[in-house]
Amino acid sequence: MSGSAEPHDGDVVTDEGAGRAGGAGRGSRIAVGLAVTVVALVAGAGLWTFASAGSEDDPPGLAVTGARSGERVGTTLAVYLDVTNDGGADRLLRATSPVADRALVHGTDVAGGMRTSEGLEVPAGATVLLSPGGDHLMLEGVGERLEPGDVFPLDLEFERTGTLQVEVRVVPLESLVEEGPS
């Protein structure tokens, strides 16, 4: 190096003297290293949380929304709703309501035919839609007349979550026909 304190092209610059004046060079490297470590830990924790949300072994995190039914046809009533699961897998075992003798889970096969199911899987991190033209709950032996605007209780028993009670709103049949399958 020449006699000047300023580096020239090709000179190798070190922080050799920086330690004597308070260690600014070394302290900067430590601060940058700590910042990178903190960012990595925070990002890693976020990715871990995202990856573990909805894992099969996590407790289920169920929310039931949009519970609706058309008016009674004979003594039966179809119920439609959405089950959102932000946790681990669960399974709907059965449904009951004081307005019906029994409730069945009805599925739809690829040919469009109805079948009675032994339950309904609610996968981890998924939303299951029970909708017109698709899977639904069928209430049989409905004795009371239910009109649009009426509300009735429905208990949904899940394998892991236990029983959730929802309020089912009766809507005009025409609105369900317009809604169609999802």
C-alpha positions as MATLAB code, in Angstrom:
seq = 'MSGSAEPHDGDVVTDEGAGRAGGAGRGSRIAVGLAVTVVALVAGAGLWTFASAGSEDDPPGLAVTGARSGERVGTTLAVYLDVTNDGGADRLLRATSPVADRALVHGTDVAGGMRTSEGLEVPAGATVLLSPGGDHLMLEGVGERLEPGDVFPLDLEFERTGTLQVEVRVVPLESLVEEGPS';
ca = [
       0.000    0.000    0.000;
       1.143    3.536   -0.553;
       1.591    6.004    2.261;
      -1.997    7.226    2.091;
      -4.693    5.916    4.448;
      -7.155    5.484    1.602;
      -7.174    2.077   -0.158;
      -6.332    1.914   -3.833;
      -7.501   -0.539   -6.456;
      -6.002   -3.943   -5.784;
      -5.285   -3.225   -2.085;
      -6.608   -5.709    0.447;
      -8.644   -3.993    3.150;
      -9.048   -5.566    6.596;
     -10.671   -4.391    9.796;
      -7.456   -5.016   11.675;
      -7.442   -1.648   13.338;
     -11.188   -1.486   13.898;
     -11.009   -3.537   17.076;
      -8.872   -0.860   18.741;
     -11.435    1.856   18.165;
     -14.367    0.113   19.830;
     -14.656   -2.933   17.554;
     -17.055   -1.315   15.102;
     -16.160   -3.741   12.306;
     -16.520   -6.851   14.428;
     -19.668   -5.528   16.116;
     -21.259   -4.887   12.711;
     -20.570   -8.466   11.654;
     -22.090   -9.773   14.895;
     -25.168   -7.547   14.482;
     -25.660   -8.697   10.897;
     -25.169  -12.326   11.954;
     -27.745  -11.938   14.744;
     -30.226  -10.234   12.390;
     -29.884  -13.041    9.846;
     -30.348  -15.628   12.614;
     -33.468  -13.883   13.973;
     -35.000  -13.592   10.496;
     -34.283  -17.278    9.835;
     -35.835  -18.297   13.160;
     -38.942  -16.166   12.622;
     -39.355  -17.390    9.035;
     -38.728  -20.963   10.119;
     -41.305  -20.697   12.888;
     -43.829  -19.308   10.414;
     -43.182  -22.107    7.950;
     -43.420  -24.701   10.692;
     -46.752  -23.286   11.852;
     -48.046  -23.265    8.278;
     -46.849  -26.796    7.583;
     -48.267  -28.161   10.828;
     -51.680  -26.471   10.514;
     -54.149  -29.179    9.653;
     -51.863  -32.134   10.238;
     -53.727  -35.411   10.789;
     -52.645  -35.649   14.436;
     -53.599  -32.085   15.409;
     -56.888  -31.525   17.212;
     -59.642  -30.642   14.745;
     -60.656  -27.000   14.429;
     -64.201  -27.191   13.077;
     -66.526  -24.345   12.137;
     -69.986  -25.029   10.710;
     -71.543  -22.266    8.611;
     -74.402  -21.703    6.189;
     -76.755  -24.307    7.710;
     -79.945  -24.166    5.652;
     -82.854  -26.306    4.586;
     -85.740  -26.027    2.209;
     -89.338  -26.428    3.246;
     -90.531  -29.895    4.220;
     -91.446  -32.240    1.357;
     -93.702  -34.941    2.770;
     -91.926  -35.924    5.978;
     -88.364  -35.313    4.801;
     -86.061  -32.333    4.851;
     -82.596  -31.970    3.310;
     -80.010  -29.928    5.243;
     -77.035  -28.231    3.611;
     -74.046  -26.670    5.364;
     -70.296  -26.073    5.172;
     -67.808  -27.638    7.595;
     -64.417  -25.902    7.646;
     -61.587  -27.682    9.432;
     -58.508  -25.632   10.327;
     -57.021  -28.503   12.351;
     -56.588  -32.258   12.206;
     -58.908  -34.710   10.464;
     -62.313  -35.531   11.936;
     -65.414  -37.468   10.936;
     -69.112  -36.640   11.214;
     -70.667  -39.701   12.836;
     -74.318  -38.696   13.087;
     -76.777  -35.852   13.235;
     -79.919  -35.434   15.344;
     -82.659  -32.848   15.602;
     -85.793  -32.562   17.717;
     -87.794  -31.883   14.518;
     -87.004  -35.325   12.995;
     -87.143  -39.000   13.934;
     -83.726  -39.583   12.359;
     -81.037  -37.998   10.226;
     -78.923  -39.704    7.563;
     -75.807  -38.640    5.727;
     -76.574  -38.869    2.020;
     -73.793  -38.919   -0.532;
     -73.931  -38.608   -4.281;
     -72.130  -41.116   -6.496;
     -70.544  -40.329   -9.856;
     -73.723  -41.323  -11.694;
     -75.713  -38.789   -9.643;
     -77.459  -41.421   -7.510;
     -77.985  -41.110   -3.766;
     -76.430  -43.406   -1.211;
     -76.594  -43.446    2.564;
     -73.161  -43.074    4.143;
     -71.887  -44.285    7.484;
     -70.479  -40.840    8.171;
     -68.627  -38.031    6.508;
     -64.864  -37.490    6.478;
     -63.685  -33.954    7.264;
     -60.031  -33.916    6.146;
     -57.377  -31.846    7.888;
     -57.259  -28.278    6.615;
     -60.267  -28.706    4.293;
     -63.802  -27.428    3.832;
     -66.545  -29.975    3.164;
     -69.608  -28.605    1.385;
     -73.000  -30.217    1.829;
     -75.000  -28.663   -1.005;
     -78.037  -29.175   -3.246;
     -77.310  -31.898   -5.807;
     -74.421  -33.212   -3.714;
     -73.775  -34.616   -0.255;
     -76.330  -33.528    2.356;
     -78.064  -34.530    5.569;
     -81.544  -36.012    5.154;
     -83.938  -35.582    8.047;
     -86.722  -38.153    8.035;
     -89.931  -38.277   10.045;
     -90.284  -34.498   10.214;
     -93.656  -33.876   11.825;
     -93.910  -30.136   12.198;
     -94.486  -27.772    9.342;
     -91.442  -25.591    8.776;
     -91.793  -22.396    6.753;
     -89.141  -20.111    5.249;
     -87.688  -17.984    8.035;
     -88.087  -20.698   10.688;
     -84.989  -21.907   12.513;
     -84.439  -25.300   14.156;
     -81.530  -26.894   16.070;
     -79.334  -29.630   14.637;
     -76.701  -31.531   16.632;
     -73.687  -32.777   14.684;
     -71.658  -35.467   16.452;
     -68.038  -35.698   15.350;
     -65.603  -38.480   16.220;
     -62.924  -36.216   17.701;
     -64.614  -32.844   18.268;
     -67.735  -34.157   19.966;
     -71.133  -32.549   19.452;
     -71.643  -29.166   17.822;
     -75.090  -27.598   17.771;
     -76.027  -25.438   14.818;
     -79.121  -23.464   13.932;
     -80.630  -24.398   10.566;
     -82.512  -21.662    8.713;
     -85.423  -22.750    6.507;
     -85.261  -21.065    3.102;
     -87.626  -21.195    0.100;
     -87.072  -24.294   -2.043;
     -86.583  -22.066   -5.091;
     -83.428  -20.561   -3.570;
     -81.923  -24.039   -3.185;
     -82.746  -24.916   -6.783;
     -81.040  -21.687   -7.914;
     -78.026  -22.507   -5.712;
     -77.559  -25.864   -7.446;
     -74.693  -28.278   -6.841;
     -71.296  -26.933   -5.786;
];
